Amino acid sequence: MLLSIQFFINILPIRQLHIANSMELVQRDLLAAIVSLRVQQDSPLLDKAIAYLWQHESKADFFRHILLLKATPLCVPLAQLLHRQLLGKLHLPQGFASLVDALHQTPNVSASRNAEIVASIVARKGFSQLAQEKMIFQLLDYCKFYLQNADKMCAGVLSLRRLYDLSDTNQKLIEEILSKNWETLCNPEDIINGLILMDHQELCNRILLWQHLFCSSTVACLPSNLFVPYLPLLLQLYDGLPMELPASSQLSAIILRCLDNREMENELPAILQKLFKWEVEKEPPWKCLNPRIIILPSMSTTQIQIKVAHKDHQADHDMGRILPGLLTSSSHHSLTCKVFLCLLGFIAKQMNDKSSASVDFISSEAELKDFLHSKYQLKLDLLIALNQMVAHQPLRAQLSQHTKELLHILKDLLVHRSREQETTDQILLLVLNLLQEILEGSENIQLSEACKVLKEQLHQLGTQSSNPLIQQSVKSLLTIIHGAWRPSEAVKIQPFQKARSLIEEKQSHMQVYGIQMMIDLLKKRDPATLAQGQLIIALALTTLKDKESYTFLNCVRLFVSLVHVMESDVLDKLSDEYLSETAHLDYRLVVGEAILKVAQELGPLCFRYKAVLLNCFMHGSRSPVHEFRMSAFANLAQLCRLLAFQVQNFFHELLQLVNSELTTGGYVPAKRAAVLVLAELLNRA
């Protein structure tokens, strides 16, 4: 037998003999003979023969022959030795892939069954820790290679999950490897303007790999809590990708899986709070795009590039726009409802949080930025998010099944409002508008017992508040709750709803038509429109971000009309947006133009808000961004002309700003704009 083994090993290299798999049975019998002899004696010739079969013949056939021999009754005495050969070769390069290929050649066996068999062989406690670590690296390489083959990916992902569950060491290793997957985007080695960090195909492959690892099935995927720290990064990527790309829907599936797997009482609210507050420095450390990184379309509109932007580029963290857009575009309506209730509860806490309303001492610019974000930007993001979600029709059907939770949040909000007179009426007014939209769309909520209990708090609010808009909103709510909502009332509010739906359309000409309708309603002092003032501001701020010039110019006209209805609210909101460091430069410049147009519309009456207007642009004139500083000085010059002699209290500060720009500024257009300010001041001197 030993002589026969040596003979066949010598003729196997003759490749002409392998035509039409004619040597397949020979290799199987040869392997059986080698193993049979190894039971009796250990010879270097036998080791050499096995090494030849593994290195020079098909590795998949090698594993298939071992599995066939193990299943043969005549080879029962050889089972232990065959099993050792199987496990020994499994940890060699290409071992796992060859085993999967061998099982896939078995007819009438499902891919999930093959995956279970492979995982039970690979993830065994008997392997050393070093062998398990080598297998983890092999599995991840295998998954990257078979991204487009779901059947084979199933075996790799399930085996990886079983190894993950074996020990804490394996868990840490897998987490460390996955973190390196996005290291290029979070902490790039080189920050050179214009440098391409990742091309289109590489990004799509990494997203597809994560979808397989975390969303392939409820059994085979890795636990979703692994990528909770990566939610900011994934949301930013989702926002930067075109909607028609498959990678966009894959990212959506990953994010939705993570949020849906979080516990409703504590986990989900905590994650949403961190997302909106953008607490990326807290434990555990969250991953997000480097502030210098930007996602741009390449030569083809269906391709993208990830590049390093200019040093003055600011990353966009607008979760009030990104997250609601993702939820409302998906079919996961129950999760949308959960997120809506969490955000509504979150804004109620913000309204009652005295710590964010005042601060004793600000010692650094970072503290000032955090204070402004918590006091203004955070509430605005939450309001925009809630407004965008409440317009989603399937959400109202889901809310009818969570009546108790919804009305408990609103009741708690109204109770605290009656105790805390410092709570801003603007936020409360928008929450009342949200409640009105929810009640109009659901009879179940109107007829619920909890809604009837809410009447007492609404009565108290209507009698205590001196704000006529809040009183009108309370009156409308009580009318709905009492069941006296007549068709004539619905007809009155119909024009506003039509204008709103047009503004929320994607097409520019439809948005402009809706804006014009809203302007006409404001001019006519339509009661239903006046009661929704805060909602209109939120809609206008969202529409102002449209890159189509025809749209945002008409949106500026809408702000000009709004200022006749609610002067201070419009100016406060626009000032907050103008000073927001996280917003895009182009958007902030448009907001500055809107502020100036609003001030011109008020004319001499804008002196009542001179402190807000002047402080807004004076703060902008200290910006390190050259274009923004130039715009701020130009707006200051126009404002000084408009305010005439009302600028006397700010005269010295304005002179200092102009002097600083002319002496130390390095941007010539900004100096010219500063000279315009000086000319206006001299005209008033």
C-alpha positions as CSV (number, residue, x, y, z in Angstrom):
1,M,0.0,0.0,0.0
2,L,2.9,2.4,0.8
3,L,4.4,1.6,-2.6
4,S,1.0,2.3,-4.3
5,I,0.7,5.6,-2.5
6,Q,4.1,6.7,-3.7
7,F,3.2,5.6,-7.2
8,F,0.0,7.6,-7.4
9,I,1.6,10.7,-5.8
10,N,4.1,10.6,-8.6
11,I,1.5,10.4,-11.4
12,L,-0.9,13.0,-10.0
13,P,1.2,16.0,-11.3
14,I,0.5,14.7,-14.9
15,R,-2.4,17.2,-15.5
16,Q,-3.6,15.4,-18.7
17,L,-4.9,12.6,-16.5
18,H,-7.3,15.0,-14.7
19,I,-9.5,15.6,-17.7
20,A,-13.2,15.6,-16.8
21,N,-12.5,15.0,-13.1
22,S,-11.3,11.5,-14.0
23,M,-8.8,11.5,-11.0
24,E,-11.4,12.5,-8.4
25,L,-12.1,9.0,-7.1
26,V,-8.4,8.2,-7.2
27,Q,-7.7,11.2,-4.9
28,R,-10.4,10.1,-2.5
29,D,-9.1,6.5,-2.3
30,L,-5.6,7.7,-2.1
31,L,-6.5,9.9,0.9
32,A,-8.3,6.9,2.5
33,A,-5.2,4.8,2.0
34,I,-2.9,7.4,3.5
35,V,-5.1,7.8,6.6
36,S,-5.4,4.0,7.0
37,L,-1.6,3.7,7.1
38,R,-1.1,6.6,9.5
39,V,-3.3,4.7,12.0
40,Q,-0.5,2.0,12.0
41,Q,2.6,4.0,11.4
42,D,3.9,7.6,11.1
43,S,6.0,8.1,8.0
44,P,7.5,11.2,6.5
45,L,6.3,9.9,3.1
46,L,2.7,9.9,4.3
47,D,3.0,13.5,5.6
48,K,4.5,14.5,2.3
49,A,1.6,12.8,0.4
50,I,-1.0,14.7,2.5
51,A,0.8,17.9,2.0
52,Y,0.9,17.4,-1.7
53,L,-2.9,16.8,-1.9
54,W,-3.6,19.9,0.2
55,Q,-1.2,22.3,-1.6
56,H,-1.5,21.2,-5.3
57,E,-5.0,19.7,-5.6
58,S,-8.4,21.3,-5.0
59,K,-8.7,22.2,-1.3
60,A,-12.5,22.0,-1.6
61,D,-12.2,18.4,-2.9
62,F,-9.8,17.6,0.0
63,F,-12.5,18.6,2.6
64,R,-15.2,16.9,0.6
65,H,-13.3,13.6,0.5
66,I,-12.7,13.9,4.3
67,L,-16.4,14.5,5.0
68,L,-17.4,11.6,2.7
69,L,-14.9,9.2,4.3
70,K,-16.2,10.2,7.8
71,A,-19.7,9.4,6.7
72,T,-18.7,5.9,5.3
73,P,-19.4,3.0,7.7
74,L,-16.2,1.2,6.7
75,C,-14.1,4.2,7.8
76,V,-15.5,4.5,11.3
77,P,-12.0,3.5,12.9
78,L,-10.5,6.3,10.9
79,A,-13.0,9.0,12.1
80,Q,-10.8,10.5,14.8
81,L,-7.8,10.9,12.5
82,L,-10.0,12.2,9.7
83,H,-11.5,14.8,12.1
84,R,-8.0,16.0,13.2
85,Q,-7.0,16.4,9.5
86,L,-10.2,18.5,9.0
87,L,-9.6,20.8,11.9
88,G,-5.9,21.1,11.2
89,K,-6.4,22.2,7.6
90,L,-9.3,24.5,8.5
91,H,-7.0,27.0,10.1
92,L,-4.6,27.1,7.2
93,P,-4.9,29.9,4.5
94,Q,-8.1,29.4,2.4
95,G,-9.2,26.7,4.8
96,F,-12.6,28.1,5.7
97,A,-13.5,29.1,2.1
98,S,-12.6,25.6,0.9
99,L,-14.8,24.0,3.6
100,V,-17.7,26.1,2.5
101,D,-17.1,25.3,-1.1
102,A,-17.0,21.6,-0.3
103,L,-20.4,21.8,1.5
104,H,-22.0,23.8,-1.3
105,Q,-21.3,21.0,-3.7
106,T,-23.7,18.8,-1.7
107,P,-27.1,18.7,-3.5
108,N,-30.5,19.4,-1.9
109,V,-29.0,21.1,1.2
110,S,-30.0,24.7,2.0
111,A,-27.5,27.4,2.5
112,S,-28.7,28.0,6.1
113,R,-28.2,24.3,6.9
114,N,-24.7,24.4,5.4
115,A,-23.9,27.6,7.4
116,E,-25.0,25.8,10.7
117,I,-22.7,22.8,9.9
118,V,-19.7,25.1,9.1
119,A,-20.3,27.3,12.2
120,S,-20.5,24.2,14.5
121,I,-17.1,23.0,13.1
122,V,-15.4,26.4,13.2
123,A,-16.6,27.9,16.5
124,R,-15.4,25.2,19.0
125,K,-14.1,25.9,22.5
126,G,-11.4,23.3,22.0
127,F,-9.4,25.6,19.7
128,S,-6.6,27.7,21.2
129,Q,-7.1,31.4,21.5
130,L,-4.4,32.0,18.8
131,A,-6.3,29.6,16.4
132,Q,-9.6,31.5,17.1
133,E,-8.0,34.8,16.3
134,K,-6.6,33.5,13.0
135,M,-10.0,32.2,12.1
136,I,-11.6,35.6,12.9
137,F,-9.3,37.3,10.4
138,Q,-9.9,34.6,7.9
139,L,-13.7,34.9,8.3
140,L,-13.6,38.7,7.7
141,D,-11.4,38.3,4.6
142,Y,-13.9,35.7,3.4
143,C,-16.9,38.0,3.9
144,K,-15.2,40.8,2.0
145,F,-14.4,38.5,-0.9
146,Y,-18.0,37.1,-1.2
147,L,-19.9,40.3,-0.7
148,Q,-22.1,39.6,-3.7
149,N,-22.9,36.0,-2.8
150,A,-25.5,35.9,0.0
151,D,-25.5,32.1,0.3
152,K,-21.8,31.9,1.1
153,M,-21.9,35.1,3.2
154,C,-24.4,33.4,5.5
155,A,-21.8,30.8,6.6
156,G,-19.2,33.5,7.2
157,V,-21.4,35.8,9.3
158,L,-22.9,32.9,11.4
159,S,-19.4,31.5,12.1
160,L,-18.2,35.0,13.1
161,R,-21.2,35.4,15.4
162,R,-20.5,32.0,17.1
163,L,-16.8,33.0,17.6
164,Y,-18.0,36.3,19.0
165,D,-20.1,34.5,21.6
166,L,-17.2,32.2,22.7
167,S,-15.1,34.7,24.7
168,D,-14.6,38.3,25.7
169,T,-11.2,38.3,23.9
170,N,-12.9,37.5,20.6
171,Q,-15.5,40.2,21.2
172,K,-12.7,42.9,21.8
173,L,-10.8,41.7,18.7
174,I,-13.9,41.9,16.4
175,E,-14.8,45.3,17.8
176,E,-11.2,46.5,17.1
177,I,-11.2,45.2,13.6
178,L,-14.5,46.8,12.8
179,S,-13.4,50.1,14.2
180,K,-10.5,50.2,11.7
181,N,-13.1,49.9,8.9
182,W,-14.0,53.6,9.2
183,E,-10.7,54.9,10.7
184,T,-9.9,56.6,7.4
185,L,-13.0,58.8,7.6
186,C,-12.9,59.5,11.4
187,N,-9.2,60.1,11.8
188,P,-7.4,60.3,8.4
189,E,-3.6,60.2,8.4
190,D,-3.3,63.1,5.9
191,I,-5.4,66.3,5.9
192,I,-4.5,67.8,2.6
193,N,-7.0,70.0,0.8
194,G,-8.5,68.1,-2.1
195,L,-7.1,64.7,-1.2
196,I,-9.4,61.8,-2.1
197,L,-9.7,59.5,0.9
198,M,-12.0,56.9,-0.4
199,D,-13.5,56.2,-3.9
200,H,-17.1,55.2,-4.7
201,Q,-16.6,51.5,-4.9
202,E,-14.6,51.2,-1.7
203,L,-17.2,53.0,0.3
204,C,-20.1,51.0,-1.2
205,N,-18.2,47.7,-0.4
206,R,-17.7,48.7,3.2
207,I,-21.4,49.6,3.6
208,L,-22.5,46.4,2.0
209,L,-20.1,44.4,4.3
210,W,-21.7,46.0,7.4
211,Q,-25.2,45.3,6.1
212,H,-24.3,41.6,5.8
213,L,-22.6,41.5,9.2
214,F,-25.4,43.2,11.1
215,C,-28.6,42.8,9.0
216,S,-28.3,39.5,7.1
217,S,-30.8,37.7,9.4
218,T,-32.0,37.6,13.0
219,V,-29.9,34.5,13.7
220,A,-26.7,35.0,11.7
221,C,-25.8,38.6,12.3
222,L,-23.6,40.3,14.8
223,P,-25.3,42.1,17.7
224,S,-26.4,45.6,16.7
225,N,-25.1,47.2,19.9
226,L,-21.6,47.0,18.3
227,F,-22.3,49.9,15.9
228,V,-24.2,52.2,18.3
229,P,-21.0,54.4,18.6
230,Y,-21.0,54.6,14.8
231,L,-24.6,56.1,14.4
232,P,-23.4,59.7,13.9
233,L,-21.0,58.5,11.2
234,L,-23.6,56.3,9.4
235,L,-26.2,59.1,9.5
236,Q,-23.7,61.6,8.0
237,L,-22.9,59.1,5.3
238,Y,-26.6,58.5,4.6
239,D,-27.2,62.3,4.3
240,G,-24.3,62.6,1.8
241,L,-25.2,59.8,-0.5
242,P,-27.7,60.2,-3.4
243,M,-31.0,58.4,-2.6
244,E,-30.9,56.3,-5.8
245,L,-27.7,54.5,-4.7
246,P,-28.2,51.0,-3.3
247,A,-25.7,52.0,-0.5
248,S,-28.2,54.6,0.7
249,S,-30.9,51.9,1.4
250,Q,-28.3,49.7,2.9
251,L,-27.3,52.4,5.4
252,S,-30.9,53.0,6.2
253,A,-31.4,49.3,7.0
254,I,-28.4,49.3,9.3
255,I,-29.5,52.4,11.2
256,L,-33.1,51.3,11.5
257,R,-31.9,47.9,12.8
258,C,-29.8,49.5,15.5
259,L,-32.5,51.9,16.7
260,D,-35.2,49.3,16.6
261,N,-33.2,46.9,18.8
262,R,-32.8,49.5,21.5
263,E,-35.0,49.4,24.6
264,M,-37.8,52.0,24.6
265,E,-37.6,53.2,28.2
266,N,-33.9,54.1,28.5
267,E,-31.6,53.1,25.6
268,L,-33.4,54.7,22.7
269,P,-34.0,58.1,24.5
270,A,-30.4,58.2,25.6
271,I,-29.1,57.6,22.1
272,L,-31.4,60.2,20.6
273,Q,-30.5,62.7,23.2
274,K,-26.8,62.2,22.5
275,L,-27.4,62.5,18.7
276,F,-29.3,65.8,19.0
277,K,-26.9,67.2,21.6
278,W,-24.0,65.9,19.5
279,E,-22.2,64.5,22.6
280,V,-19.4,62.8,20.6
281,E,-16.7,63.3,23.3
282,K,-18.6,61.4,26.1
283,E,-18.2,57.7,26.9
284,P,-18.5,55.6,25.0
285,P,-16.6,57.6,22.3
286,W,-18.8,58.2,19.3
287,K,-17.5,58.0,15.7
288,C,-18.3,60.8,13.2
289,L,-16.8,62.2,10.0
290,N,-13.7,64.4,10.5
291,P,-14.8,68.1,10.2
292,R,-12.6,68.5,7.1
293,I,-14.2,65.6,5.2
294,I,-16.9,66.2,2.5
295,I,-18.9,63.9,0.3
296,L,-19.1,65.1,-3.3
297,P,-20.4,63.7,-6.6
298,S,-17.7,62.6,-9.0
299,M,-17.8,63.0,-12.8
300,S,-20.9,60.7,-12.9
301,T,-23.9,61.7,-10.9
302,T,-24.3,58.2,-9.7
303,Q,-20.7,58.1,-8.3
304,I,-19.4,59.9,-5.2
305,Q,-16.0,60.8,-3.8
306,I,-14.9,61.4,-0.2
307,K,-12.4,64.3,-0.1
308,V,-10.7,66.6,2.3
309,A,-12.3,70.0,2.2
310,H,-10.9,73.5,2.9
311,K,-9.7,74.1,6.4
312,D,-12.7,76.5,7.1
313,H,-15.2,73.8,6.2
314,Q,-17.7,72.9,8.9
315,A,-19.3,69.5,9.2
316,D,-23.1,69.4,9.1
317,H,-24.6,67.7,12.2
318,D,-28.3,68.7,11.4
319,M,-29.9,65.7,13.1
320,G,-33.2,67.5,13.1
321,R,-33.3,67.1,9.3
322,I,-31.3,63.8,8.7
323,L,-33.0,61.4,11.2
324,P,-36.7,62.4,10.5
325,G,-36.0,62.2,6.7
326,L,-34.6,58.7,7.1
327,L,-37.5,57.5,9.3
328,T,-40.3,59.0,7.1
329,S,-38.8,57.5,3.9
330,S,-38.8,54.0,5.4
331,S,-41.7,51.6,6.0
332,H,-40.8,51.1,9.7
333,H,-43.7,53.1,11.0
334,S,-43.6,51.6,14.6
335,L,-40.0,52.8,15.0
336,T,-40.9,56.3,13.7
337,C,-43.6,56.4,16.4
338,K,-41.1,55.4,19.1
339,V,-38.6,58.1,18.0
340,F,-41.4,60.7,17.9
341,L,-42.5,60.0,21.4
342,C,-38.9,60.1,22.7
343,L,-38.2,63.4,21.0
344,L,-41.4,64.9,22.3
345,G,-40.5,63.8,25.9
346,F,-37.0,65.2,25.3
347,I,-38.3,68.7,24.3
348,A,-40.5,68.7,27.4
349,K,-37.4,68.1,29.6
350,Q,-35.6,70.9,27.7
351,M,-38.4,73.3,28.4
352,N,-38.3,72.5,32.1
353,D,-34.5,72.4,32.4
354,K,-33.4,75.5,34.3
355,S,-29.7,74.6,33.9
356,S,-29.8,75.4,30.2
357,A,-31.7,78.7,30.7
358,S,-29.0,80.5,32.6
359,V,-25.3,80.2,33.3
360,D,-23.2,81.7,36.0
361,F,-19.8,82.2,34.2
362,I,-18.5,81.3,30.8
363,S,-14.7,81.0,30.8
364,S,-14.0,79.7,27.2
365,E,-15.3,79.9,23.7
366,A,-16.1,76.2,23.8
367,E,-18.4,76.8,26.9
368,L,-20.1,79.6,25.0
369,K,-20.7,77.4,22.0
370,D,-22.2,74.7,24.1
371,F,-24.4,77.2,25.9
372,L,-25.8,78.7,22.7
373,H,-26.3,75.2,21.3
374,S,-28.3,74.0,24.3
375,K,-30.3,77.2,24.6
376,Y,-31.2,77.8,21.0
377,Q,-30.0,75.3,18.4
378,L,-31.0,72.1,20.2
379,K,-34.6,73.3,20.7
380,L,-34.8,74.4,17.1
381,D,-33.5,71.1,15.8
382,L,-36.0,69.2,17.9
383,L,-38.9,71.4,16.8
384,I,-38.0,71.0,13.1
385,A,-37.7,67.2,13.6
386,L,-41.1,66.9,15.3
387,N,-42.7,69.1,12.7
388,Q,-41.3,67.0,9.9
389,M,-42.4,63.7,11.5
390,V,-45.9,64.8,12.5
391,A,-46.7,65.6,8.9
392,H,-46.0,61.9,8.1
393,Q,-49.5,60.3,7.7
394,P,-48.6,56.7,8.9
395,L,-47.3,58.2,12.1
396,R,-50.7,59.3,13.1
397,A,-52.1,55.8,12.8
398,Q,-49.3,54.5,15.0
399,L,-49.9,57.2,17.6
400,S,-53.5,56.1,18.0
401,Q,-52.0,52.9,19.4
402,H,-49.8,54.8,21.9
403,T,-52.4,57.3,23.1
404,K,-51.5,56.8,26.8
405,E,-47.8,57.5,26.3
406,L,-48.5,60.6,24.1
407,L,-51.0,62.2,26.3
408,H,-48.9,61.5,29.4
409,I,-46.0,63.4,27.9
410,L,-48.3,66.4,26.9
411,K,-50.0,66.4,30.3
412,D,-46.6,66.5,32.1
413,L,-45.5,69.3,29.8
414,L,-48.6,71.4,30.6
415,V,-48.3,70.8,34.4
416,H,-44.7,71.9,34.5
417,R,-45.6,74.9,32.3
418,S,-48.1,76.1,34.9
419,R,-45.4,76.0,37.6
420,E,-42.5,77.4,35.5
421,Q,-43.6,80.8,34.1
422,E,-40.2,81.2,32.5
423,T,-40.9,78.5,29.9
424,T,-40.8,80.0,26.4
425,D,-44.3,80.4,24.9
426,Q,-42.9,79.9,21.4
427,I,-41.9,76.3,22.1
428,L,-45.2,75.6,23.9
429,L,-47.1,77.1,21.0
430,L,-45.5,74.7,18.5
431,V,-46.1,71.7,20.7
432,L,-49.8,72.7,20.9
433,N,-49.8,72.9,17.1
434,L,-48.4,69.5,16.9
435,L,-51.0,68.2,19.2
436,Q,-53.7,69.8,17.1
437,E,-52.5,68.0,14.0
438,I,-52.4,64.7,15.8
439,L,-55.9,65.1,17.2
440,E,-57.3,66.1,13.8
441,G,-56.0,62.9,12.3
442,S,-57.1,60.4,14.9
443,E,-60.6,60.0,16.3
444,N,-59.3,57.3,18.7
445,I,-57.1,59.9,20.5
446,Q,-60.0,62.4,20.6
447,L,-62.3,59.9,22.3
448,S,-59.7,58.5,24.7
449,E,-60.0,59.0,28.5
450,A,-56.5,60.5,28.8
451,C,-57.5,63.2,26.3
452,K,-60.4,64.2,28.4
453,V,-58.2,64.5,31.4
454,L,-56.0,66.8,29.4
455,K,-58.9,69.3,29.1
456,E,-58.3,70.6,32.6
457,Q,-54.6,71.5,31.9
458,L,-55.6,73.2,28.7
459,H,-58.3,75.3,30.5
460,Q,-55.6,76.4,33.0
461,L,-53.2,77.2,30.2
462,G,-55.8,79.3,28.3
463,T,-56.6,81.3,31.4
464,Q,-53.0,81.8,32.7
465,S,-51.3,82.7,29.4
466,S,-51.5,86.2,28.1
467,N,-50.2,85.2,24.6
468,P,-53.2,85.5,22.2
469,L,-51.7,82.9,19.9
470,I,-51.6,80.3,22.7
471,Q,-55.1,81.2,23.7
472,Q,-56.3,80.7,20.1
473,S,-54.5,77.3,19.9
474,V,-56.0,76.2,23.2
475,K,-59.4,77.2,22.0
476,S,-59.0,75.1,18.8
477,L,-57.8,72.1,20.8
478,L,-60.7,72.2,23.3
479,T,-63.1,72.5,20.3
480,I,-61.7,69.3,18.9
481,I,-61.7,67.4,22.2
482,H,-65.3,68.4,22.8
483,G,-66.2,66.9,19.5
484,A,-67.5,70.2,18.0
485,W,-65.1,70.2,15.1
486,R,-67.5,71.1,12.3
487,P,-67.0,70.8,8.5
488,S,-67.0,74.6,8.3
489,E,-63.9,74.6,10.7
490,A,-62.2,72.2,8.4
491,V,-62.8,74.4,5.4
492,K,-61.2,77.3,7.2
493,I,-58.0,75.4,7.8
494,Q,-57.9,73.8,4.4
495,P,-56.0,76.6,2.5
496,F,-53.2,76.6,5.1
497,Q,-52.8,72.8,4.8
498,K,-52.7,73.0,1.0
499,A,-50.0,75.7,1.1
500,R,-48.0,73.7,3.7
501,S,-48.2,70.5,1.6
502,L,-46.9,72.4,-1.5
503,I,-44.0,73.8,0.5
504,E,-43.0,70.3,1.6
505,E,-42.9,69.1,-2.0
506,K,-39.6,68.3,-3.6
507,Q,-40.2,70.2,-6.8
508,S,-39.0,73.8,-6.7
509,H,-42.0,75.3,-8.7
510,M,-44.4,73.6,-6.3
511,Q,-42.6,75.0,-3.3
512,V,-42.7,78.5,-4.7
513,Y,-46.4,78.2,-5.4
514,G,-47.0,77.1,-1.8
515,I,-44.9,80.0,-0.5
516,Q,-46.9,82.4,-2.5
517,M,-50.2,80.9,-1.1
518,M,-48.8,81.2,2.4
519,I,-47.8,84.8,1.9
520,D,-51.4,85.6,0.6
521,L,-52.9,83.9,3.6
522,L,-50.7,86.0,6.0
523,K,-51.7,89.2,4.2
524,K,-55.3,88.3,4.6
525,R,-54.8,87.6,8.4
526,D,-56.2,84.1,8.0
527,P,-56.9,82.8,11.6
528,A,-55.9,79.2,10.9
529,T,-52.6,80.4,9.4
530,L,-51.8,82.9,12.2
531,A,-52.3,80.2,14.8
532,Q,-49.6,78.1,13.0
533,G,-46.9,80.8,13.1
534,Q,-44.2,78.7,14.7
535,L,-44.9,75.9,12.3
536,I,-44.5,78.3,9.3
537,I,-41.2,79.5,10.7
538,A,-39.9,75.9,11.0
539,L,-41.1,75.2,7.4
540,A,-39.4,78.4,6.1
541,L,-36.1,77.6,7.8
542,T,-36.1,74.1,6.3
543,T,-37.0,75.4,2.8
544,L,-34.4,78.2,3.1
545,K,-31.7,75.4,2.8
546,D,-32.8,74.6,-0.7
547,K,-30.0,75.2,-3.2
548,E,-32.4,76.4,-5.9
549,S,-32.1,80.2,-5.9
550,Y,-35.7,80.7,-7.0
551,T,-36.9,78.8,-4.0
552,F,-34.8,80.4,-1.2
553,L,-35.4,83.9,-2.6
554,N,-39.1,83.4,-2.4
555,C,-38.6,81.9,1.1
556,V,-37.0,85.2,2.1
557,R,-40.2,86.9,0.9
558,L,-42.1,84.6,3.3
559,F,-40.0,85.7,6.2
560,V,-40.7,89.3,5.2
561,S,-44.4,88.6,5.4
562,L,-44.1,86.7,8.6
563,V,-42.4,89.6,10.4
564,H,-45.7,91.6,10.3
565,V,-47.3,88.8,12.3
566,M,-44.6,87.8,14.8
567,E,-41.7,90.2,14.7
568,S,-39.6,89.1,17.7
569,D,-40.0,85.4,16.9
570,V,-38.8,85.7,13.3
571,L,-35.8,87.9,14.2
572,D,-34.8,85.6,17.1
573,K,-34.9,82.4,15.0
574,L,-33.1,83.9,12.1
575,S,-30.4,85.3,14.4
576,D,-29.9,81.9,16.0
577,E,-29.5,80.3,12.6
578,Y,-27.1,83.0,11.4
579,L,-24.8,82.4,14.4
580,S,-25.0,78.6,14.2
581,E,-21.4,77.4,13.7
582,T,-22.6,73.9,12.5
583,A,-24.6,75.2,9.5
584,H,-23.2,75.5,6.0
585,L,-21.7,78.8,5.0
586,D,-24.0,79.3,2.0
587,Y,-27.1,78.7,4.2
588,R,-25.8,81.3,6.8
589,L,-25.2,83.9,4.1
590,V,-28.8,83.4,2.9
591,V,-30.1,83.7,6.4
592,G,-28.1,87.0,6.7
593,E,-29.8,88.3,3.6
594,A,-33.2,87.3,5.1
595,I,-32.5,89.2,8.3
596,L,-31.6,92.3,6.3
597,K,-34.7,92.1,4.2
598,V,-36.9,91.6,7.3
599,A,-35.3,94.7,8.9
600,Q,-35.9,96.7,5.7
601,E,-39.5,95.6,5.7
602,L,-39.9,96.8,9.3
603,G,-38.3,100.1,8.3
604,P,-37.8,102.6,11.2
605,L,-39.7,100.3,13.5
606,C,-36.8,97.9,13.5
607,F,-35.1,100.2,16.1
608,R,-36.9,98.1,18.7
609,Y,-34.7,95.2,17.8
610,K,-31.5,97.0,17.1
611,A,-29.7,95.1,19.9
612,V,-30.6,91.8,18.3
613,L,-29.8,92.9,14.8
614,L,-26.5,94.7,15.5
615,N,-25.2,92.1,17.9
616,C,-25.9,89.4,15.4
617,F,-23.9,91.0,12.6
618,M,-21.1,92.3,14.9
619,H,-20.6,88.7,16.1
620,G,-20.4,87.6,12.5
621,S,-17.8,90.3,11.7
622,R,-15.4,88.5,14.1
623,S,-15.7,85.2,12.3
624,P,-12.5,83.6,11.0
625,V,-14.2,82.7,7.7
626,H,-13.4,85.4,5.3
627,E,-16.6,85.3,3.2
628,F,-18.8,85.3,6.2
629,R,-16.9,88.2,7.8
630,M,-17.3,90.2,4.5
631,S,-21.0,89.5,4.4
632,A,-21.4,90.5,8.1
633,F,-19.7,93.9,7.5
634,A,-21.8,94.5,4.3
635,N,-25.0,93.8,6.3
636,L,-23.8,96.0,9.1
637,A,-23.4,98.9,6.6
638,Q,-27.0,98.5,5.4
639,L,-28.3,98.2,8.9
640,C,-26.4,101.4,10.0
641,R,-28.1,103.2,7.1
642,L,-31.5,101.9,8.1
643,L,-31.1,102.6,11.8
644,A,-29.7,106.1,11.2
645,F,-29.0,107.7,14.6
646,Q,-30.1,104.7,16.6
647,V,-26.6,103.2,16.4
648,Q,-25.1,105.7,18.8
649,N,-25.0,103.2,21.7
650,F,-22.9,100.8,19.5
651,F,-20.7,103.5,18.0
652,H,-17.4,102.8,19.7
653,E,-17.8,99.0,19.4
654,L,-18.4,99.4,15.6
655,L,-15.4,101.6,15.2
656,Q,-13.2,99.0,17.0
657,L,-14.5,96.3,14.7
658,V,-13.8,98.4,11.6
659,N,-10.3,99.4,12.9
660,S,-9.4,95.8,13.7
661,E,-10.4,94.6,10.2
662,L,-8.6,97.4,8.4
663,T,-5.4,96.9,10.4
664,T,-5.2,93.1,10.9
665,G,-7.6,91.6,8.4
666,G,-6.0,89.9,5.4
667,Y,-9.1,89.6,3.1
668,V,-9.5,92.6,0.8
669,P,-13.3,92.3,0.2
670,A,-13.9,92.2,3.9
671,K,-11.8,95.4,4.3
672,R,-13.9,97.1,1.6
673,A,-17.1,96.0,3.4
674,A,-15.7,97.5,6.7
675,V,-15.0,100.8,4.9
676,L,-18.7,100.8,4.0
677,V,-19.6,100.6,7.7
678,L,-17.2,103.4,8.4
679,A,-18.8,105.6,5.7
680,E,-22.3,105.1,7.1
681,L,-21.0,105.9,10.6
682,L,-19.4,109.1,9.3
683,N,-22.7,110.0,7.6
684,R,-24.4,109.8,11.0
685,A,-21.7,111.6,12.9
